[in-house]
Structures are given as C-alpha cells and as structure tokens.
Amino acid sequence: MLKPDKHTNPKLSIINIAGLIIQELKQKEIVTYSELLSSLINQTSESAKEVFLYANSFLFLLDKIEYISNLDSLRLKGHEN
C-alpha cells in the first residue's frame, strides 16, 4: 500500500524510490538492473532493496519504464535527451 503511516521512513517510501529511479534513468537513459539497485542503495540505505522491486512495479504499471530483457536493463518510456 502507498499510504504512509507513523512508521514509514520517507526516504524508503515507494514514491521516493520511484522518483530516484526516474532521476537515474533520465541521466543515463539505459541502466542495468543491478547498477540501478546499487545506485539506490548508495543514495539511501541497504533497506532500499526491500522497496526496489515494488517501486519498479509501480513505475511499470504506470507505463513509465520498460524492461529490456536481453540487456537486463531498464529505461524510461518516451524519454528523449
């Protein structure tokens, strides 16, 4: 659920992690799954691993990102530099 409660760490919320993913993909266009996860862990904490998949699913459901299976990478949909 996306609704925060008193125990929610704002830095580790799905919305914040999704925003960080979008920032990373805007900068690099195509990013491997593991590189993106490492970057998020460096920006937040090791606990980002728990939210990473949910944030990716959230962005995928909103049709904001796409997965490139042969490269094991992600990229923004419709993003032009």
Biopython code that builds the backbone (N, CA, C, O; Angstrom):
import numpy as np
from Bio.PDB.StructureBuilder import StructureBuilder

atoms = [
    (1, "MET", "N", (0.827, -1.177, 0.000)),
    (1, "MET", "CA", (0.000, 0.000, 0.000)),
    (1, "MET", "C", (0.877, 1.248, 0.000)),
    (1, "MET", "O", (1.935, 1.254, 0.629)),
    (2, "LEU", "N", (0.465, 2.281, -0.680)),
    (2, "LEU", "CA", (1.245, 3.500, -0.791)),
    (2, "LEU", "C", (0.962, 4.498, 0.321)),
    (2, "LEU", "O", (1.660, 5.505, 0.439)),
    (3, "LYS", "N", (-0.051, 4.233, 1.136)),
    (3, "LYS", "CA", (-0.422, 5.153, 2.199)),
    (3, "LYS", "C", (0.590, 5.070, 3.343)),
    (3, "LYS", "O", (0.785, 4.000, 3.920)),
    (4, "PRO", "N", (1.231, 6.190, 3.672)),
    (4, "PRO", "CA", (2.217, 6.168, 4.761)),
    (4, "PRO", "C", (1.545, 6.097, 6.126)),
    (4, "PRO", "O", (0.384, 6.476, 6.283)),
    (5, "ASP", "N", (2.288, 5.610, 7.100)),
    (5, "ASP", "CA", (1.836, 5.630, 8.485)),
    (5, "ASP", "C", (2.963, 6.195, 9.336)),
    (5, "ASP", "O", (3.966, 6.661, 8.797)),
    (6, "LYS", "N", (2.817, 6.162, 10.652)),
    (6, "LYS", "CA", (3.819, 6.780, 11.521)),
    (6, "LYS", "C", (5.163, 6.050, 11.512)),
    (6, "LYS", "O", (6.161, 6.590, 11.991)),
    (7, "HIS", "N", (5.200, 4.831, 10.972)),
    (7, "HIS", "CA", (6.446, 4.069, 10.930)),
    (7, "HIS", "C", (7.149, 4.161, 9.574)),
    (7, "HIS", "O", (8.230, 3.597, 9.403)),
    (8, "THR", "N", (6.558, 4.852, 8.626)),
    (8, "THR", "CA", (7.115, 4.955, 7.284)),
    (8, "THR", "C", (8.314, 5.900, 7.266)),
    (8, "THR", "O", (8.232, 7.036, 7.735)),
    (9, "ASN", "N", (9.407, 5.423, 6.729)),
    (9, "ASN", "CA", (10.579, 6.263, 6.517)),
    (9, "ASN", "C", (10.413, 6.913, 5.139)),
    (9, "ASN", "O", (10.416, 6.203, 4.133)),
    (10, "PRO", "N", (10.270, 8.231, 5.065)),
    (10, "PRO", "CA", (10.028, 8.890, 3.782)),
    (10, "PRO", "C", (11.104, 8.596, 2.724)),
    (10, "PRO", "O", (10.800, 8.528, 1.533)),
    (11, "LYS", "N", (12.344, 8.423, 3.156)),
    (11, "LYS", "CA", (13.427, 8.118, 2.204)),
    (11, "LYS", "C", (13.252, 6.744, 1.564)),
    (11, "LYS", "O", (13.743, 6.507, 0.461)),
    (12, "LEU", "N", (12.558, 5.841, 2.250)),
    (12, "LEU", "CA", (12.395, 4.479, 1.756)),
    (12, "LEU", "C", (10.966, 4.196, 1.290)),
    (12, "LEU", "O", (10.569, 3.038, 1.165)),
    (13, "SER", "N", (10.202, 5.245, 1.037)),
    (13, "SER", "CA", (8.844, 5.049, 0.536)),
    (13, "SER", "C", (8.900, 4.675, -0.951)),
    (13, "SER", "O", (9.860, 5.001, -1.649)),
    (14, "ILE", "N", (7.880, 4.004, -1.408)),
    (14, "ILE", "CA", (7.825, 3.605, -2.818)),
    (14, "ILE", "C", (7.872, 4.830, -3.725)),
    (14, "ILE", "O", (8.532, 4.811, -4.764)),
    (15, "ILE", "N", (7.176, 5.887, -3.336)),
    (15, "ILE", "CA", (7.140, 7.106, -4.150)),
    (15, "ILE", "C", (8.531, 7.719, -4.267)),
    (15, "ILE", "O", (8.941, 8.102, -5.362)),
    (16, "ASN", "N", (9.260, 7.817, -3.167)),
    (16, "ASN", "CA", (10.603, 8.398, -3.205)),
    (16, "ASN", "C", (11.558, 7.526, -4.022)),
    (16, "ASN", "O", (12.308, 8.040, -4.852)),
    (17, "ILE", "N", (11.535, 6.221, -3.794)),
    (17, "ILE", "CA", (12.419, 5.320, -4.541)),
    (17, "ILE", "C", (12.088, 5.381, -6.032)),
    (17, "ILE", "O", (12.993, 5.369, -6.866)),
    (18, "ALA", "N", (10.797, 5.446, -6.373)),
    (18, "ALA", "CA", (10.395, 5.565, -7.778)),
    (18, "ALA", "C", (10.930, 6.865, -8.376)),
    (18, "ALA", "O", (11.369, 6.884, -9.526)),
    (19, "GLY", "N", (10.897, 7.941, -7.607)),
    (19, "GLY", "CA", (11.452, 9.214, -8.069)),
    (19, "GLY", "C", (12.948, 9.132, -8.315)),
    (19, "GLY", "O", (13.452, 9.680, -9.295)),
    (20, "LEU", "N", (13.661, 8.446, -7.423)),
    (20, "LEU", "CA", (15.106, 8.267, -7.600)),
    (20, "LEU", "C", (15.411, 7.413, -8.834)),
    (20, "LEU", "O", (16.383, 7.662, -9.547)),
    (21, "ILE", "N", (14.574, 6.410, -9.075)),
    (21, "ILE", "CA", (14.745, 5.573, -10.271)),
    (21, "ILE", "C", (14.569, 6.426, -11.524)),
    (21, "ILE", "O", (15.359, 6.318, -12.462)),
    (22, "ILE", "N", (13.548, 7.267, -11.547)),
    (22, "ILE", "CA", (13.309, 8.133, -12.705)),
    (22, "ILE", "C", (14.483, 9.091, -12.909)),
    (22, "ILE", "O", (14.918, 9.297, -14.042)),
    (23, "GLN", "N", (14.996, 9.674, -11.833)),
    (23, "GLN", "CA", (16.163, 10.565, -11.947)),
    (23, "GLN", "C", (17.347, 9.845, -12.572)),
    (23, "GLN", "O", (18.002, 10.370, -13.472)),
    (24, "GLU", "N", (17.612, 8.652, -12.093)),
    (24, "GLU", "CA", (18.745, 7.862, -12.600)),
    (24, "GLU", "C", (18.563, 7.538, -14.082)),
    (24, "GLU", "O", (19.510, 7.630, -14.863)),
    (25, "LEU", "N", (17.350, 7.160, -14.465)),
    (25, "LEU", "CA", (17.089, 6.802, -15.862)),
    (25, "LEU", "C", (17.115, 8.024, -16.773)),
    (25, "LEU", "O", (17.442, 7.897, -17.953)),
    (26, "LYS", "N", (16.784, 9.191, -16.261)),
    (26, "LYS", "CA", (16.880, 10.421, -17.061)),
    (26, "LYS", "C", (18.338, 10.773, -17.333)),
    (26, "LYS", "O", (18.674, 11.278, -18.404)),
    (27, "GLN", "N", (19.200, 10.502, -16.358)),
    (27, "GLN", "CA", (20.618, 10.821, -16.503)),
    (27, "GLN", "C", (21.343, 9.862, -17.439)),
    (27, "GLN", "O", (22.172, 10.284, -18.246)),
    (28, "LYS", "N", (21.033, 8.576, -17.331)),
    (28, "LYS", "CA", (21.806, 7.569, -18.054)),
    (28, "LYS", "C", (21.041, 6.878, -19.174)),
    (28, "LYS", "O", (21.634, 6.093, -19.914)),
    (29, "GLU", "N", (19.763, 7.138, -19.322)),
    (29, "GLU", "CA", (18.873, 6.578, -20.343)),
    (29, "GLU", "C", (18.623, 5.081, -20.186)),
    (29, "GLU", "O", (17.476, 4.676, -19.998)),
    (30, "ILE", "N", (19.658, 4.250, -20.256)),
    (30, "ILE", "CA", (19.516, 2.802, -20.049)),
    (30, "ILE", "C", (20.454, 2.396, -18.920)),
    (30, "ILE", "O", (21.654, 2.669, -18.961)),
    (31, "VAL", "N", (19.883, 1.733, -17.904)),
    (31, "VAL", "CA", (20.662, 1.340, -16.726)),
    (31, "VAL", "C", (20.365, -0.123, -16.420)),
    (31, "VAL", "O", (19.211, -0.550, -16.438)),
    (32, "THR", "N", (21.418, -0.883, -16.139)),
    (32, "THR", "CA", (21.198, -2.281, -15.780)),
    (32, "THR", "C", (20.502, -2.356, -14.424)),
    (32, "THR", "O", (20.606, -1.452, -13.595)),
    (33, "TYR", "N", (19.805, -3.441, -14.233)),
    (33, "TYR", "CA", (19.043, -3.662, -13.006)),
    (33, "TYR", "C", (19.951, -3.575, -11.779)),
    (33, "TYR", "O", (19.624, -2.895, -10.806)),
    (34, "SER", "N", (21.082, -4.260, -11.827)),
    (34, "SER", "CA", (21.987, -4.286, -10.674)),
    (34, "SER", "C", (22.654, -2.929, -10.440)),
    (34, "SER", "O", (22.864, -2.537, -9.292)),
    (35, "GLU", "N", (22.986, -2.217, -11.504)),
    (35, "GLU", "CA", (23.590, -0.890, -11.377)),
    (35, "GLU", "C", (22.594, 0.090, -10.736)),
    (35, "GLU", "O", (22.966, 0.915, -9.902)),
    (36, "LEU", "N", (21.339, -0.016, -11.138)),
    (36, "LEU", "CA", (20.301, 0.844, -10.583)),
    (36, "LEU", "C", (20.085, 0.552, -9.099)),
    (36, "LEU", "O", (19.958, 1.475, -8.295)),
    (37, "LEU", "N", (20.045, -0.713, -8.741)),
    (37, "LEU", "CA", (19.892, -1.093, -7.336)),
    (37, "LEU", "C", (21.068, -0.593, -6.507)),
    (37, "LEU", "O", (20.865, -0.067, -5.413)),
    (38, "SER", "N", (22.287, -0.745, -7.002)),
    (38, "SER", "CA", (23.473, -0.271, -6.282)),
    (38, "SER", "C", (23.428, 1.238, -6.078)),
    (38, "SER", "O", (23.767, 1.735, -5.004)),
    (39, "SER", "N", (23.012, 1.955, -7.099)),
    (39, "SER", "CA", (22.915, 3.409, -7.005)),
    (39, "SER", "C", (21.902, 3.821, -5.940)),
    (39, "SER", "O", (22.150, 4.745, -5.165)),
    (40, "LEU", "N", (20.767, 3.137, -5.904)),
    (40, "LEU", "CA", (19.746, 3.467, -4.905)),
    (40, "LEU", "C", (20.207, 3.152, -3.493)),
    (40, "LEU", "O", (19.904, 3.893, -2.558)),
    (41, "ILE", "N", (20.937, 2.056, -3.334)),
    (41, "ILE", "CA", (21.471, 1.706, -2.017)),
    (41, "ILE", "C", (22.463, 2.771, -1.557)),
    (41, "ILE", "O", (22.476, 3.143, -0.384)),
    (42, "ASN", "N", (23.296, 3.264, -2.482)),
    (42, "ASN", "CA", (24.258, 4.321, -2.146)),
    (42, "ASN", "C", (23.562, 5.623, -1.777)),
    (42, "ASN", "O", (24.034, 6.348, -0.901)),
    (43, "GLN", "N", (22.442, 5.928, -2.435)),
    (43, "GLN", "CA", (21.723, 7.173, -2.165)),
    (43, "GLN", "C", (20.882, 7.108, -0.897)),
    (43, "GLN", "O", (20.654, 8.133, -0.254)),
    (44, "THR", "N", (20.418, 5.919, -0.531)),
    (44, "THR", "CA", (19.531, 5.790, 0.627)),
    (44, "THR", "C", (20.182, 4.900, 1.683)),
    (44, "THR", "O", (20.944, 5.382, 2.522)),
    (45, "SER", "N", (19.887, 3.618, 1.642)),
    (45, "SER", "CA", (20.471, 2.654, 2.581)),
    (45, "SER", "C", (20.261, 1.246, 2.043)),
    (45, "SER", "O", (19.619, 1.054, 1.011)),
    (46, "GLU", "N", (20.797, 0.283, 2.737)),
    (46, "GLU", "CA", (20.664, -1.124, 2.353)),
    (46, "GLU", "C", (19.195, -1.557, 2.336)),
    (46, "GLU", "O", (18.829, -2.494, 1.627)),
    (47, "SER", "N", (18.372, -0.885, 3.104)),
    (47, "SER", "CA", (16.944, -1.205, 3.180)),
    (47, "SER", "C", (16.199, -0.903, 1.881)),
    (47, "SER", "O", (15.056, -1.327, 1.715)),
    (48, "ALA", "N", (16.828, -0.180, 0.966)),
    (48, "ALA", "CA", (16.193, 0.131, -0.323)),
    (48, "ALA", "C", (15.929, -1.140, -1.128)),
    (48, "ALA", "O", (15.059, -1.159, -1.998)),
    (49, "LYS", "N", (16.681, -2.200, -0.835)),
    (49, "LYS", "CA", (16.470, -3.478, -1.535)),
    (49, "LYS", "C", (15.036, -3.974, -1.364)),
    (49, "LYS", "O", (14.456, -4.548, -2.285)),
    (50, "GLU", "N", (14.476, -3.748, -0.188)),
    (50, "GLU", "CA", (13.129, -4.219, 0.107)),
    (50, "GLU", "C", (12.062, -3.489, -0.701)),
    (50, "GLU", "O", (11.002, -4.056, -0.968)),
    (51, "VAL", "N", (12.319, -2.250, -1.092)),
    (51, "VAL", "CA", (11.333, -1.410, -1.768)),
    (51, "VAL", "C", (11.579, -1.353, -3.274)),
    (51, "VAL", "O", (10.681, -0.990, -4.035)),
    (52, "PHE", "N", (12.773, -1.703, -3.704)),
    (52, "PHE", "CA", (13.186, -1.550, -5.097)),
    (52, "PHE", "C", (12.231, -2.236, -6.075)),
    (52, "PHE", "O", (11.804, -1.624, -7.054)),
    (53, "LEU", "N", (11.902, -3.466, -5.825)),
    (53, "LEU", "CA", (11.020, -4.211, -6.728)),
    (53, "LEU", "C", (9.624, -3.596, -6.775)),
    (53, "LEU", "O", (9.017, -3.509, -7.842)),
    (54, "TYR", "N", (9.117, -3.171, -5.619)),
    (54, "TYR", "CA", (7.804, -2.541, -5.576)),
    (54, "TYR", "C", (7.789, -1.219, -6.347)),
    (54, "TYR", "O", (6.822, -0.918, -7.047)),
    (55, "ALA", "N", (8.854, -0.438, -6.219)),
    (55, "ALA", "CA", (8.938, 0.836, -6.941)),
    (55, "ALA", "C", (9.024, 0.591, -8.450)),
    (55, "ALA", "O", (8.414, 1.319, -9.233)),
    (56, "ASN", "N", (9.776, -0.427, -8.856)),
    (56, "ASN", "CA", (9.844, -0.771, -10.281)),
    (56, "ASN", "C", (8.482, -1.220, -10.795)),
    (56, "ASN", "O", (8.072, -0.834, -11.889)),
    (57, "SER", "N", (7.791, -2.022, -10.020)),
    (57, "SER", "CA", (6.454, -2.481, -10.404)),
    (57, "SER", "C", (5.490, -1.309, -10.520)),
    (57, "SER", "O", (4.684, -1.246, -11.448)),
    (58, "PHE", "N", (5.579, -0.387, -9.578)),
    (58, "PHE", "CA", (4.746, 0.813, -9.597)),
    (58, "PHE", "C", (4.973, 1.609, -10.884)),
    (58, "PHE", "O", (4.013, 2.009, -11.543)),
    (59, "LEU", "N", (6.230, 1.838, -11.241)),
    (59, "LEU", "CA", (6.546, 2.590, -12.456)),
    (59, "LEU", "C", (6.144, 1.823, -13.712)),
    (59, "LEU", "O", (5.696, 2.422, -14.691)),
    (60, "PHE", "N", (6.300, 0.522, -13.688)),
    (60, "PHE", "CA", (5.907, -0.305, -14.832)),
    (60, "PHE", "C", (4.389, -0.255, -15.026)),
    (60, "PHE", "O", (3.912, -0.150, -16.156)),
    (61, "LEU", "N", (3.638, -0.331, -13.940)),
    (61, "LEU", "CA", (2.182, -0.275, -14.024)),
    (61, "LEU", "C", (1.687, 1.088, -14.512)),
    (61, "LEU", "O", (0.647, 1.180, -15.164)),
    (62, "LEU", "N", (2.439, 2.142, -14.191)),
    (62, "LEU", "CA", (2.104, 3.483, -14.683)),
    (62, "LEU", "C", (2.588, 3.701, -16.116)),
    (62, "LEU", "O", (2.380, 4.767, -16.694)),
    (63, "ASP", "N", (3.240, 2.675, -16.686)),
    (63, "ASP", "CA", (3.767, 2.718, -18.053)),
    (63, "ASP", "C", (4.848, 3.792, -18.219)),
    (63, "ASP", "O", (4.924, 4.455, -19.253)),
    (64, "LYS", "N", (5.676, 3.950, -17.193)),
    (64, "LYS", "CA", (6.762, 4.934, -17.216)),
    (64, "LYS", "C", (8.113, 4.320, -17.589)),
    (64, "LYS", "O", (8.988, 5.011, -18.110)),
    (65, "ILE", "N", (8.280, 3.029, -17.323)),
    (65, "ILE", "CA", (9.548, 2.370, -17.626)),
    (65, "ILE", "C", (9.287, 1.102, -18.419)),
    (65, "ILE", "O", (8.179, 0.567, -18.444)),
    (66, "GLU", "N", (10.353, 0.642, -19.066)),
    (66, "GLU", "CA", (10.271, -0.643, -19.756)),
    (66, "GLU", "C", (11.527, -1.444, -19.453)),
    (66, "GLU", "O", (12.603, -0.891, -19.224)),
    (67, "TYR", "N", (11.363, -2.751, -19.458)),
    (67, "TYR", "CA", (12.453, -3.675, -19.178)),
    (67, "TYR", "C", (12.989, -4.215, -20.492)),
    (67, "TYR", "O", (12.223, -4.665, -21.344)),
    (68, "ILE", "N", (14.306, -4.170, -20.657)),
    (68, "ILE", "CA", (14.968, -4.698, -21.845)),
    (68, "ILE", "C", (15.608, -6.014, -21.420)),
    (68, "ILE", "O", (16.659, -6.024, -20.777)),
    (69, "SER", "N", (14.976, -7.114, -21.779)),
    (69, "SER", "CA", (15.377, -8.412, -21.240)),
    (69, "SER", "C", (16.762, -8.862, -21.695)),
    (69, "SER", "O", (17.510, -9.428, -20.899)),
    (70, "ASN", "N", (17.120, -8.624, -22.951)),
    (70, "ASN", "CA", (18.428, -9.100, -23.415)),
    (70, "ASN", "C", (19.587, -8.340, -22.777)),
    (70, "ASN", "O", (20.713, -8.839, -22.762)),
    (71, "LEU", "N", (19.332, -7.135, -22.249)),
    (71, "LEU", "CA", (20.366, -6.359, -21.563)),
    (71, "LEU", "C", (20.199, -6.381, -20.040)),
    (71, "LEU", "O", (21.058, -5.877, -19.315)),
    (72, "ASP", "N", (19.092, -6.965, -19.552)),
    (72, "ASP", "CA", (18.736, -6.929, -18.134)),
    (72, "ASP", "C", (18.801, -5.492, -17.631)),
    (72, "ASP", "O", (19.410, -5.199, -16.602)),
    (73, "SER", "N", (18.150, -4.596, -18.391)),
    (73, "SER", "CA", (18.213, -3.161, -18.114)),
    (73, "SER", "C", (16.823, -2.544, -18.143)),
    (73, "SER", "O", (15.854, -3.138, -18.616)),
    (74, "LEU", "N", (16.771, -1.322, -17.614)),
    (74, "LEU", "CA", (15.536, -0.554, -17.604)),
    (74, "LEU", "C", (15.776, 0.762, -18.328)),
    (74, "LEU", "O", (16.900, 1.261, -18.377)),
    (75, "ARG", "N", (14.691, 1.326, -18.899)),
    (75, "ARG", "CA", (14.762, 2.659, -19.481)),
    (75, "ARG", "C", (13.382, 3.312, -19.381)),
    (75, "ARG", "O", (12.357, 2.642, -19.254)),
    (76, "LEU", "N", (13.396, 4.635, -19.444)),
    (76, "LEU", "CA", (12.150, 5.390, -19.410)),
    (76, "LEU", "C", (11.454, 5.241, -20.757)),
    (76, "LEU", "O", (12.105, 5.190, -21.800)),
    (77, "LYS", "N", (10.158, 5.173, -20.727)),
    (77, "LYS", "CA", (9.389, 5.142, -21.963)),
    (77, "LYS", "C", (9.190, 6.558, -22.471)),
    (77, "LYS", "O", (8.839, 7.456, -21.707)),
    (78, "GLY", "N", (9.416, 6.755, -23.762)),
    (78, "GLY", "CA", (9.167, 8.053, -24.395)),
    (78, "GLY", "C", (10.104, 9.152, -23.961)),
    (78, "GLY", "O", (9.801, 10.327, -24.165)),
    (79, "HIS", "N", (11.245, 8.807, -23.364)),
    (79, "HIS", "CA", (12.198, 9.829, -22.920)),
    (79, "HIS", "C", (13.184, 10.134, -24.042)),
    (79, "HIS", "O", (13.804, 9.240, -24.618)),
    (80, "GLU", "N", (13.305, 11.421, -24.330)),
    (80, "GLU", "CA", (14.278, 11.858, -25.337)),
    (80, "GLU", "C", (15.245, 12.807, -24.670)),
    (80, "GLU", "O", (14.827, 13.685, -23.916)),
    (81, "ASN", "N", (16.537, 12.650, -24.933)),
    (81, "ASN", "CA", (17.551, 13.537, -24.366)),
    (81, "ASN", "C", (17.560, 14.858, -25.069)),
    (81, "ASN", "O", (18.352, 15.735, -24.725)),
]
sb = StructureBuilder()
sb.init_structure("model")
sb.init_model(0)
sb.init_chain("A")
sb.init_seg("    ")
for serial, (resi, resn, name, xyz) in enumerate(atoms, 1):
    if name == "N":
        sb.init_residue(resn, " ", resi, " ")
    sb.init_atom(name, np.array(xyz, "f"), 0.0, 1.0, " ", f" {name:<3s}", serial, name[0])
structure = sb.get_structure()
